[in-house]
């Protein structure tokens, strides 16, 4: 009788611990996704604001984005690489822009000759 009660208690404790672990993992994952979404939105809004003028540079460096948005450069690289509306330049320098707004421009924001 006592052995059945102890075995049931161990099983219930293990099941409860596992359920709590899964719930904590889910909450942590949701928090990470929400933080990434919020930072991506902040970066996108900043890129839209600084590249809105016709004569403004369309491409911005990782360092500039990190500085103005109070993020680390590694975090900017991660968030920008996962964002569906932010693209990385195919040139040598590591610069980012809004998809569709700067894809036909070089890294300096100048439209190359023969493309207009």
C-alpha positions in Angstrom: 0.0 0.0 0.0 2.7 2.5 1.0 4.7 1.5 -2.1 1.8 2.4 -4.4 1.3 5.8 -2.7 5.0 6.6 -3.0 5.1 5.5 -6.7 2.1 7.6 -7.5 3.6 10.6 -5.7 6.8 10.2 -7.7 4.9 9.9 -11.0 2.7 12.9 -10.2 5.7 15.0 -9.2 7.6 14.1 -12.4 4.6 14.8 -14.6 4.0 18.2 -12.8 7.7 19.1 -13.1 7.7 18.2 -16.8 4.6 20.3 -17.4 6.1 23.2 -15.6 9.3 22.9 -17.6 7.4 22.9 -20.9 5.3 25.9 -19.8 8.4 27.9 -18.8 10.1 27.0 -22.1 7.0 28.2 -24.1 6.8 31.5 -22.1 10.5 32.1 -22.7 10.2 31.3 -26.4 7.2 33.7 -26.8 9.1 36.4 -25.0 12.1 36.0 -27.4 9.7 36.1 -30.4 8.0 39.3 -29.1 11.3 41.0 -28.4 12.6 40.2 -31.9 9.4 41.5 -33.4 9.6 44.7 -31.4 13.2 45.3 -32.2 12.6 44.6 -35.9 9.7 47.0 -36.0 11.9 49.7 -34.3 14.7 49.2 -36.8 12.3 49.2 -39.8 10.6 52.5 -38.5 14.0 54.1 -38.1 15.1 53.0 -41.6 11.9 54.4 -43.1 12.4 57.7 -41.3 16.0 58.2 -42.3 15.6 57.1 -45.9 12.3 58.9 -46.6 13.8 62.0 -48.3 14.6 61.7 -52.0 18.3 62.7 -51.5 18.8 60.5 -48.3 21.0 57.4 -48.2 18.9 54.3 -48.6 21.6 51.9 -47.2 22.6 52.1 -43.6 25.5 50.3 -41.8 25.1 47.8 -39.0 27.0 50.1 -36.7 24.7 53.1 -37.5 21.5 51.0 -37.0 22.9 49.7 -33.7 23.9 53.1 -32.5 20.6 54.9 -33.2 18.5 52.0 -31.9 20.5 51.2 -28.8 21.3 47.6 -29.8 24.4 45.6 -30.2 25.8 45.1 -33.7 25.3 41.3 -33.4 21.7 41.8 -32.4 21.1 44.2 -35.4 22.7 41.6 -37.7 20.4 38.9 -36.3 17.2 40.9 -36.4 17.8 42.4 -39.8 18.7 39.0 -41.3 15.4 37.5 -40.1 13.1 40.5 -41.0 11.1 40.0 -44.1 11.3 43.7 -45.2 15.0 44.4 -44.5 17.7 43.3 -46.9 21.4 43.1 -46.8 23.5 44.7 -49.5 25.3 42.2 -51.9 28.3 44.5 -52.0 31.5 44.3 -49.8 30.2 46.5 -47.0 27.7 45.4 -44.5 24.7 47.7 -45.0 21.0 47.2 -44.7 18.0 48.8 -46.4 14.2 48.4 -46.9 13.3 45.8 -49.5 11.9 47.5 -52.6 13.1 51.0 -51.6 16.8 50.5 -52.3 17.4 47.3 -54.1 18.2 49.0 -57.4 20.7 51.3 -55.8 24.4 50.8 -54.9 25.6 50.8 -51.3 26.0 54.6 -51.3 22.4 55.2 -52.1 23.1 56.5 -55.7 21.3 54.9 -58.6 23.9 53.4 -61.0 24.1 54.9 -64.5 22.0 53.1 -67.1 19.3 51.9 -64.7 17.1 55.0 -64.8 
